[in-house]
Amino acid sequence: MRLLKVKRPNKRHQIGISKLIAVVFLAIILLGTLLLSLPAASRSGYPCGFRTALFTATSATCVTGLALRDTWTQWSGFGQIVLLLLIEIGGLGFMSAASFVILTLRKKLSMRQRMAVAESIGANSMADAVRVYRKLLFGCLLAQGAGALILTLRFSAQFGLWKACRLGIFHAVSAFCNAGFDIFGFLQPGGSLLPYATDAVVLLTLSALIVGGGIGYLVWDEIIRTKSPKKWSVYTKLVLITTASLLLFGTVFFCVTEWNNPATIGGMRPMQKILASFFQSVTVRTAGFAAMDQGGLTQAGKAVSMFLMLIGGSSGSTAGGLKTVTFVVLLLFLWARLRGRYSVSIFHRSIDNEHVLNALTVFIAMAALSFLGGTVICATSPVSFTDGLFESISAIGTVGLTTGITPMLRLPAQLLMIVYMYFGRVGILTISLGFLRGNRAGQNFKYADTDLLIG
C-alpha cells in the first residue's frame, strides 16, 4: 500500500512574527540593562546594580516611565543618552521596529507573514511598507524637533542655551513617545513636572506632543491625505472623537474633584487649575508626566485616573493601554446588548462579532492582570491596595504615573512590574497581531450547544 507523502513547509523559513518581536524587544532591554549597569552610566561613578538597570531599561524601552530612582540624580549624561535611545526605539512601536528589522535583514517570509508585516503598519504591500516607514520616521522627527525647539526657547532664559537644549530634546522625545521620563530632578528630585505645574508653555507643548504621539501616525497620515472629514475612515473618526471626549471628560472631572484639594491644585488660581486638570487628563492616558502629586489625589481622582490609564491611547501609536477604539467597541457592544440586539454598528457600518470578541479578550486580560498585580503589590510591599492597583495599571498600561510607591516596592513586586511593563508593550500587541492573522485551521468542529442561566 502506497502512502501519500505530504510535503511539509520548511519551518526554518516560517518565522513567527510575534516571537521575533518579543525577542527583539527583549534583546533591546538586555542591551540597555548592560549599558545602564556600567559605572559611566551612573552619576556617582558606581554601578547601579543589575535590578535597577533592568527595571529602568524595561521601563524606557516599553515607554512606561516608572523608575526606582530619580532620572537626573541617578544617571549621568551617558546614562541619559542611553535612556533617550531606548525611549525612541520603544516609541516607534514594537510592530514597526520589528518589521523594520525584518525588512533590513531581508528574512524569507511566507506570504501570510509578509501580509501581517505590511498590515501591522497600514501598508498595502511590502513595497508600500518602505514608503510608510519613511513618512513615519520623518513625521516623528519633525514633531519631536518642533517640540524640542519650543521647549528649548522656553528654558533658555532660565538655564542657558546648552542646558535648555538638553532639556528640550529629552522631554520632547519622552513626551511624543509617551514615556514620561524627566530630568528635572535638579529642581525637585522625583517631582516630575511639579516645578512647572502652572507653566502654560511647557504643559501645552508637552500635551500636544503626547496627544500627537498617542493618536498614531496612521490617523495623522489619513487626515493629511484626506482633506475632507467626510472621507475619513470609521477608525480615524472613532480615534479623534474618543480622544477628544476622554480629554474633555478627564479635564472636567479633575476640576470638580481636585478644585479645593490642597494636596493637588487647591492653592492655584482658577485658570491654573483648569490647565493642570487638562494636563492630568492628557498625561494619565499613558504619558506619565506628573504636574500634580498623584499620591495627593482624592480617592475619586485616583479611580478615574486608573480608568483612563487602562484605556490608554490609540492603536499603532506610541501609547499603550487597552486602546481607544477597543474601548468604544466595548461600549457599543454593551449598548447593543442592553437593547437586545446582536449586531454592533457605528456610522452606518457594522462591526464584526470577531472584533467584539477580540476587544473583550484584551479587556478581560488587562483587568484581571491589573487586579492580580495590585493584590501582589500590597501583599508584598508596605502599600495600600489602592496605591498597589494604581501602580499595577500604570505598569501594564505603560503609563508611568505613580503615587510615590515605586521606590518602596520589594523584589517580588519589582519583578512583577518588569513583567507587566514588557507585557503591556509587547504582549498586548502580539495578541493583537494574533487576532490579525490567527490560524483557524483547528476550528473545524463544534460541540453541541448547552443552556446556561446568565445574570
Buried (B, 14 or more C-beta within 10 A) or exposed (E): EEEEEEEEEEEEEEBEBBEBBBBBBBEBBBBBBBBBBBEEBBBEEEBBEEBBBBBBBBBBBBBBBBBBBBBBBBBBEBBBBBBBBBBBBBBBBBBBBBBBBBBEEEEEBEEEBBBBBBBBBBBEEBEEBEEBBEBBBEBBEEBBBBBBBBBBBBBBEEBEEEBBBBBBBBBBBBBBBBBBBBBBBEBEEBBBBBBBBBBEEBBBBBBBBBBBBBBBBBBBBBBEEEEEEEEBBEBBBBBBBBBEEBBEBBBBBBBEBBBEBEBBBEEBEEEBBBBBBBBBBBBBBBBBBBBBBBBBBBEEBBBBBBBBBBBBBBBBBBBBBBBBBBBBBBEBBEEBEEEEEEEBEBEEEEBEEEBBEBBBBBBEBBBEBBBBBBBBBBEBBEBEBBBBBBBBBBBBBBBBBBBBBBEBBEEEBBBBBBBBBBBBBBBBBBBBBBBBBEEEEEEEEEEEEEEEEEE
